[in-house]
Amino acid sequence: MKNISRIQNRINSELEKLTVLMGNQPPAELYEPIAYTLSLGGKRIRPLLVIMAAEMFGGDMEEAIYPAIGIEVFHNFTLVHDDLMDNSPLRRNQPTVHRKWNKNIAILSADAMMVKAYELVCKTGSSHLREVLAVFNSTALQVCEGQQLDMNYETSLQVSIDQYIRMINLKTAVLLAGSLKIGALLAGANPEDAKCLYAFGENMGIAFQLQDDILDVYGEKEKFGKEPGRDIVANKKTYLLLKAIELAQAEVSEELTKWIAASQFDEQKKVKAIIEIYDSLCIRQLAEQEMMKYYRQGLGSLEKISIGPEKKQDLIAFVQTLMHRVY
Amino acid sequence: MKNISRIQNRINSELEKLTVLMGNQPPAELYEPIAYTLSLGGKRIRPLLVIMAAEMFGGDMEEAIYPAIGIEVFHNFTLVHDDLMDNSPLRRNQPTVHRKWNKNIAILSADAMMVKAYELVCKTGSSHLREVLAVFNSTALQVCEGQQLDMNYETSLQVSIDQYIRMINLKTAVLLAGSLKIGALLAGANPEDAKCLYAFGENMGIAFQLQDDILDVYGEKEKFGKEPGRDIVANKKTYLLLKAIELAQAEVSEELTKWIAASQFDEQKKVKAIIEIYDSLCIRQLAEQEMMKYYRQGLGSLEKISIGPEKKQDLIAFVQTLMHRVY
């Protein structure tokens, strides 16, 4: 993965420069939270995908670096507003912007972050500016739609698996797909290849989210980095819970409904009981099958791209590291 | 003003189309608040300025209409977030988005509105796309800075007139200036002329805001459309209050401080007392002088533009109608 480290180093150094710049810009109340958010790190997968896609089609990292950083800034903008809307206290184990400062600062500094994202995406060569912006605009709008659906489903009792997949596609997969497509366009890939790469990103994005859903329940704490069962405790509508609701019958269904409705409960007992229900319904296997379906569909889309297979190796290897946490 | 009506009709019909489109787009929780906000109307000065500026330099309304609408959508995005941050119950005599729906919907639907604004601004001919986006990006960022300064100054006891003018410039004037500059660029105006038109817009924007400050205290309710004295009751840091704080001495200063600090008071008495202080310090005259200074500076910038004076007549006439409410 020497190639990936080289790109990651370039991304990290550019993000550090931006963080310093933001940290010194007045008014501090507006720009410091931006510097803070960018300094929290994260895997920075999206800019990496932009540049990997560009290089895959023979493009130059230096021509893709600013749009790539722009997409990372956009992603961070969504995290600040999402954390505020979800009232989350922590992000990457640090206080969220609305907790460290206040709600108004979380609203406004993230707004400024979105404009900054556009400023960076606009640093695209003139021959690709319009098409890159078109992908960025439509992706950004879909991310908002996904977050809205996620909030809608929180209070809705009946969410189908199809609705759930559509929601996670909008909320997380399309930005990965859009990153790849933008990278391809920057390198002058033909529209058909760019479309296939987008489909690859969408499918992989869904597979990653399904993996997250599975890991929350069946992941080992050491590898996953989080206490397992958090989704269960919070009644979070994951693929696993929705599938269980769909399949459970008679007393199993009653038991499931009882746990979901319970306002006071022993957390460990609830996690144990729900996992027993999942196991009795083979939910883990079904979720893994679903995840693998999207994973394979993604690889199928990648195969269709009209470049030599050796050029696709880095991307496949990278996706495998992301999927490798369990499989 | 036949010319202006023609442009206004075009703007209104395009905004109506967009409103219908947004009103029918799923998810409704995201897009309906956008339709609602756009349907509340307003003077729609910014898109008018874009098109007037374009036509002034021989440009075509049809080439400017979408960026013009984009700027109006951006302005409406700022109103939704500003109203939320200020916790305002009403906008144009109707419930604000966060009151009619909720805070999360106000955050997210306005985010989507900002993306929509960019989508519309991107409907710019390729030869001007980059420069139009550069103006739009920097203006959008300045508007965020202005709102941040406005929030900072609310809780700060010492705000200088210079700081105040800079704040209103960022918060309101630069978007008027940016609208004019974008119109000029769309019509292929030379950079020097575009710069002068921007300066015209900045100066006029500051003059308008100073006029608003004056009208809140000295306007006739019938003409102004609002109950006068609202700024006084709320201790809003207007040019008038800041100038009075600057000039007041000894017992007048004490009296002023007392009213500002009072948490319980008779509103009418406070308004009357503050106006007496203003009158004793000739605050109205000073504010009018300041306003006229910016108004004249604006006209001076317009004069420098290298086109025939007859082409500037519509813009001058329009600005006069905006200033005509009292003068």
Interface residues (C-beta under 8 A of the other chain):
Chain A: P27 E29 L30 H81 L84 M85 N104 I107 L108 S109 D111 A112 M114 V115 K116 Y118 E119 C122 S126 L129 R130 L133 A134 N137 A140 L141 C144 E145 Q147 Q148 L149 M151 N152
Chain B: P27 E29 L30 H81 L84 M85 N104 I107 L108 D111 A112 M114 V115 K116 Y118 E119 C122 S126 L129 R130 L133 A134 N137 A140 L141 C144 E145 Q147 Q148 L149 M151 N152
